[in-house]
Amino acid sequence: MSSPSRAVRPSKVAGASGGGVRPTRGAMALTTGLLIVFLLYSIAPTWFLLVSSTKNQTDLYSTFGLWFSGNHFVDNLQAIWNYHDGVFGRWIGNSVLYSTVGAAGSTFISLAAGYGISKFGFRGRGALFAVIVGASLLPSTLLAFPLYLVFSDIGLTNTIWAVLIPYFINPFGVYLGKVYADSSVPTELMEAARIDGAGETRIFFSIALNLMRTGGVTIFMLDFINIWNNFFLPLFMLNGERTFPVTLGLFSWVQQAQTARNMNTLVLSGSLLSIIPLAIFMFALQKYWRSGILMGSLK
């Protein structure tokens, strides 16, 4: 006779069904501690800017750098907006212009190119996509000086086009555009539209762009942040103060601060103000970029 089967303990059943082993308290404490350290490391620069922007020039050097000592924030704001006839506001406006127009153009070109590579078969498509992927791995700082030589030869330096045109071409955006076209635009839907008599241009603008909307918002967001924080390209292309973006404008103030100590409060307060538009932009588009980045990561 066969021996009666032994009762299986609930813990073994849970482990066999994929429940896994619960982490120990030590592992949880270590993970939590590391996350707290990373969180503090991430917010420390912003906290320093927030604290420093409330200090005057004397408190900036005589008090503890990570805590408040007085409230001179309004005075610092007035000094920023009144300096050189409000040139800081012009810099913010330039950054908004460069980032918005550059990101919009880059997003459209990226979606169109990615859609074409994804949905149309042509000779050399694989080689072209390999070149695009390779180009996306090049640091943008390496291209600043060659781009300056090209735009200098055609006479476009110190104009907004010298900044905007290079922003329109983004190999990584084209790669993302192909990924989103692969996952969002069914080939069967395109074939049905062709049978109904729709041309390729109408299919792209009426169907593909709508289906790739989430991916387009993600590409736009990444391009907007990259252009806003870009420094080397405007440094090479622009030499007039009125055309500077805020990053290059703050750098010019840093250079002045080396000889005039009263510029330090302007630099720190201006740096804090320069990140506020980015924070507003991120919160406004968070429902789009979360789903868009998740879609791209799954592909």
C-alpha positions in Angstrom: 0.0 0.0 0.0 1.2 3.4 -0.8 1.9 5.7 2.2 -0.5 8.5 2.7 0.6 11.8 1.2 2.0 14.3 3.6 0.2 17.6 4.2 2.0 20.5 2.5 2.7 23.5 4.7 1.1 26.8 3.6 4.5 28.5 3.5 5.8 26.0 0.9 2.7 26.4 -1.2 3.2 30.1 -1.2 6.8 29.7 -2.3 5.9 27.3 -5.0 3.2 29.6 -6.5 5.7 32.4 -7.0 5.2 34.3 -3.8 9.0 34.5 -3.3 11.0 35.0 -0.2 10.2 38.0 1.9 13.1 40.4 2.4 14.7 40.5 5.8 14.5 43.6 8.0 18.2 44.3 7.4 17.7 44.3 3.7 14.7 46.6 3.9 16.5 48.9 6.2 19.5 49.1 3.9 17.3 49.7 0.9 15.3 52.4 2.7 18.6 54.1 3.9 20.0 54.1 0.3 16.8 55.6 -1.0 16.9 58.3 1.6 20.5 59.1 0.7 19.7 59.4 -3.0 16.7 61.6 -2.2 18.7 64.0 -0.1 21.4 64.0 -2.8 18.8 64.9 -5.4 17.1 67.7 -3.5 20.2 69.2 -1.9 21.1 71.6 -4.8 17.5 72.9 -5.0 17.4 73.3 -1.2 20.7 75.2 -1.3 19.4 77.6 -4.1 16.1 78.1 -2.1 18.0 79.0 1.1 20.6 81.2 -0.7 18.0 83.2 -2.6 16.6 84.5 0.7 20.0 85.9 1.9 21.7 89.1 1.2 25.4 89.4 0.2 26.6 89.5 3.8 24.5 86.6 5.1 25.6 84.5 2.1 29.2 84.4 3.4 28.6 84.7 7.2 25.9 82.1 7.9 25.3 78.4 7.5 24.8 77.6 3.8 21.9 75.1 4.2 19.7 77.1 6.5 17.8 80.4 6.5 19.1 83.5 8.2 16.9 86.3 6.9 14.3 87.0 4.3 15.7 89.1 1.4 14.0 87.1 -1.3 11.9 90.0 -2.5 14.9 92.3 -2.6 16.8 89.8 -4.7 14.0 89.4 -7.1 13.8 93.1 -7.6 17.5 93.3 -8.2 17.3 90.5 -10.8 14.5 92.1 -12.8 16.0 95.5 -12.7 19.5 94.5 -13.6 20.5 95.8 -17.1 16.9 96.9 -17.9 15.4 93.5 -17.1 17.8 91.4 -19.2 17.0 88.3 -17.1 13.4 88.4 -18.3 14.6 88.5 -21.9 16.8 85.5 -21.2 13.8 83.6 -19.8 11.8 84.5 -22.9 14.6 83.4 -25.2 14.8 80.0 -23.4 11.0 79.6 -23.8 11.3 80.4 -27.5 14.2 78.2 -28.2 12.8 75.3 -26.2 9.3 75.5 -27.5 10.0 76.0 -31.2 13.0 73.7 -31.2 11.2 70.9 -29.4 8.1 71.2 -31.6 10.2 71.0 -34.8 12.2 68.2 -33.4 9.1 66.2 -32.3 7.5 66.5 -35.7 10.6 65.5 -37.6 11.3 62.6 -35.2 7.7 61.3 -35.5 7.7 61.6 -39.3 11.1 60.0 -39.8 10.4 57.2 -37.2 7.0 56.5 -38.9 8.7 56.3 -42.3 11.4 53.9 -41.1 8.8 51.8 -39.3 6.1 51.5 -41.9 7.8 51.7 -45.3 10.2 49.2 -46.7 13.1 50.6 -48.8 16.6 49.6 -49.7 19.1 50.5 -46.9 16.5 50.9 -44.2 18.4 48.8 -41.7 21.7 50.6 -42.4 19.9 54.0 -42.0 18.4 53.0 -38.7 21.9 51.8 -37.5 23.4 55.1 -38.4 20.6 56.9 -36.5 21.2 54.7 -33.4 24.9 55.4 -33.7 24.4 59.1 -34.0 22.2 59.2 -30.9 25.2 57.9 -28.9 27.4 60.9 -29.8 27.6 63.5 -27.1 26.1 66.8 -28.3 29.0 68.8 -26.9 31.3 67.2 -29.6 29.1 68.7 -32.3 29.0 72.3 -31.1 32.3 73.4 -32.7 31.7 71.7 -36.1 28.2 73.2 -36.2 29.7 76.6 -35.5 32.1 76.3 -38.5 29.2 75.3 -40.7 26.9 78.1 -39.6 29.7 80.6 -39.7 30.3 79.8 -43.4 26.7 80.4 -44.3 26.4 83.5 -42.1 23.9 82.4 -39.6 25.9 82.7 -36.4 24.4 85.0 -33.7 20.9 84.4 -35.0 18.1 82.3 -33.5 18.4 80.0 -36.5 21.9 79.0 -35.5 20.3 77.6 -32.3 17.0 76.3 -33.6 18.1 74.4 -36.7 20.5 72.0 -34.9 17.7 71.4 -32.3 15.4 70.2 -35.1 17.6 67.2 -35.8 17.5 64.7 -33.0 18.6 61.1 -33.8 17.4 59.8 -30.4 14.0 61.3 -31.1 13.9 59.5 -34.4 14.7 56.3 -32.6 11.8 56.9 -30.2 9.5 57.8 -33.0 10.2 54.5 -34.7 9.5 52.7 -31.4 6.2 54.4 -30.9 5.2 53.9 -34.5 5.9 50.2 -34.2 3.7 49.9 -31.1 1.0 52.4 -31.8 0.2 52.4 -35.5 -1.3 49.0 -36.8 -0.3 48.1 -40.3 -3.8 46.7 -40.9 -5.3 50.2 -40.1 -3.1 51.8 -42.7 -4.1 49.2 -45.3 -7.7 49.8 -44.6 -7.2 53.5 -45.0 -5.5 53.0 -48.4 -8.3 50.8 -49.6 -10.7 53.6 -48.7 -8.7 55.9 -50.9 -6.6 57.9 -48.4 -3.2 59.0 -49.5 0.0 58.6 -47.4 0.0 62.2 -46.3 -3.5 62.0 -45.1 -2.9 58.7 -43.3 0.1 60.2 -41.5 -1.6 63.4 -40.4 -5.1 62.1 -39.7 -4.3 58.6 -38.3 -0.6 58.1 -37.4 0.0 61.4 -35.5 -3.1 60.9 -33.4 -2.1 57.3 -32.5 1.4 58.5 -31.6 0.3 61.4 -29.5 1.6 60.0 -26.2 4.9 59.3 -27.8 5.0 62.7 -29.3 4.5 64.4 -25.9 7.3 62.3 -24.5 9.7 63.3 -27.2 8.6 66.9 -26.9 9.2 66.8 -23.1 12.7 65.3 -23.5 13.6 67.8 -26.2 12.3 70.7 -24.2 14.3 69.9 -21.2 17.4 69.2 -23.2 17.2 72.5 -25.1 16.4 74.5 -21.9 19.5 73.1 -20.2 21.8 73.2 -23.3 24.8 75.5 -22.8 27.6 74.7 -25.3 25.6 75.3 -28.5 24.5 78.8 -27.5 27.9 79.5 -26.2 29.4 78.9 -29.6 26.6 80.4 -31.7 25.6 83.5 -29.9 27.6 86.6 -28.8 24.9 89.1 -28.2 23.6 89.4 -24.6 20.0 90.0 -25.8 19.9 86.7 -27.6 21.3 84.6 -24.7 19.2 81.8 -23.2 19.0 81.8 -19.4 21.8 79.2 -19.1 24.3 81.3 -21.0 23.1 84.5 -19.3 23.7 83.1 -15.9 27.1 82.0 -17.0 27.9 85.5 -18.0 26.9 86.6 -14.5 29.1 84.0 -13.0 32.0 85.4 -14.9 31.2 88.9 -13.6 30.9 87.5 -10.1 34.6 86.6 -10.2 35.4 90.3 -9.9 32.2 91.6 -8.3 31.1 89.7 -5.3 27.7 91.4 -5.3 26.7 89.3 -8.3 26.6 86.1 -6.3 23.1 86.7 -5.0 21.9 87.4 -8.5 23.4 84.2 -9.8 21.9 82.0 -7.1 18.4 83.6 -7.2 18.4 83.6 -11.0 19.4 79.9 -10.9 16.4 79.1 -8.7 14.0 81.1 -11.0 15.4 79.3 -14.0 14.2 75.9 -12.8 10.6 77.0 -12.0 9.4 76.9 -15.7 10.8 73.3 -16.0 9.0 72.2 -12.8 5.7 73.7 -14.1 6.3 72.0 -17.5 6.9 68.6 -15.9 3.9 68.7 -13.7 1.6 69.8 -16.5 2.7 66.9 -18.8 3.2 64.2 -16.1 0.2 62.1 -17.1 1.6 61.9 -20.7 5.2 61.3 -20.1 4.6 58.6 -17.5 2.6 56.5 -19.9 4.9 57.4 -22.8 8.1 56.4 -21.1 6.5 53.2 -19.9 5.4 52.3 -23.5 8.9 53.0 -24.7 10.5 50.9 -22.0 8.3 47.9 -22.8 9.4 48.0 -26.4 
